[in-house]
Amino acid sequence: MASAATDTATSVKPTPALKDELDIVIPTIRNLDFLEMWRPFFQPYHLIIVQDGDPTKNINVPDGFDYELYNRNDINKILGPKASCISFKDSACRCFGYMVSKKKYIYTIDDDCFVANDPSGKPINALEQHIKNLLSPSTPFFFNTLYDPYADGADFVRGYPFSLREGIPTAVSHGLWLNIPDYDAPTQLVKPLERNKRYVDAVLTIPKGTLFPMCGMNLAFDRDLIGPAMYFGLMGDGQPIGRYDDMWAGWCVKVICDHLGLGVKTGLPYIWHSKASNPFVNLRKEYKGIFWQEEIIPFFQTAVLPKDCTTVQKCYIELSKQVKEKLGKVDPYFDKLADAMVTWIDAWDELNSTSGGAKLPNSRSK
């Protein structure tokens, strides 16, 4: 850690816990024993667990956690025909948890991710750092060479315009991973033993007009600001593509954030990613996406939203129209995906049209 951060620590206000304003969303097909390592950090929070795969399988959650558990049967009962927009047999099902949450903030993590240590050996409270990121402004319009100017011990450098120093609200905090990198299948195949050992003590705002490959295994966002755009698409069972769910959401989110004047941060915090998925299985899932992304990325790079798109929902519906018009020519899958994007917004608005946090039917809570 930089010495400047230590010197100024006493003058920095402590980060609020936000335990009543944040839900943790976890997709899983297995028992959640990994929560034991996270207990010191996660136990004060409410968990929304989305069970993928066989809905008759019992998922064990360690004692002492406050949680709701939803399986495919619950999703079908709650959403009815609109459940078609939620992926099956894919971690993209996690976005159902975003939809049913009634909290302002969401943190989502995979069940093969554990607590990492910083270079001094201290366990990293990933959730606390995400909250810091979300509660401090972003600066997408002009890059600060000391990275996040709002971090402890940092500030704006000489030559940074004073008119831009107030920043804009941060909608997304994208965390990173030590140990197993987030690689695609071809890179996994040629670098099977590579591990990420570099801890970079930095957070930066992704500039306006720049896309990024969003990873959903260590991610937080302001649900009030960007929630309806956090749709992880149609992946997994019955679909021709997988492992592009979080990236699809990230591309949509970034275009909408740029349009609405919202910020996206990446960098700290790190988690420890413990298990590399099978590269041959991944290659089958990613095969079409590897080709399609050469069309998808230029589409998002040139996407323009009209001025009358003043809400996330309006932006997302407009984006779905453009997906159908331009990417539908690439493959019929994108026509189906565009329709699912509209269904997602309809379902989101239906479940979130009333105030308060009314109890949803058919969830199992503890």
Secondary structure by P-SEA (a helix, b strand, c coil): ccaaaaaacccccccccccccbbbbbbbccccccccccccccccbbbbbbbcccccbbbbbccccccccccaaaaaaacccccccccccccccaaaaaaaccccbbbbbcccccbbbcccccccaaaaaaaaaaaccccccccccccccccccccccccccccccccccccbbbbbccccccccaaaaaacccccccccccccccccccccccccccccccccccccccccccccccccccccaaaaaaaaaaaaaaaaabbbbbcccbbbbbcccccaaaaaaaaaaaaaaaaaaaaaaaacccccccccaaaaaaaaaaaaaaccccccaaaaaaaaaaaaaaaaaaaaccccccccccccccc
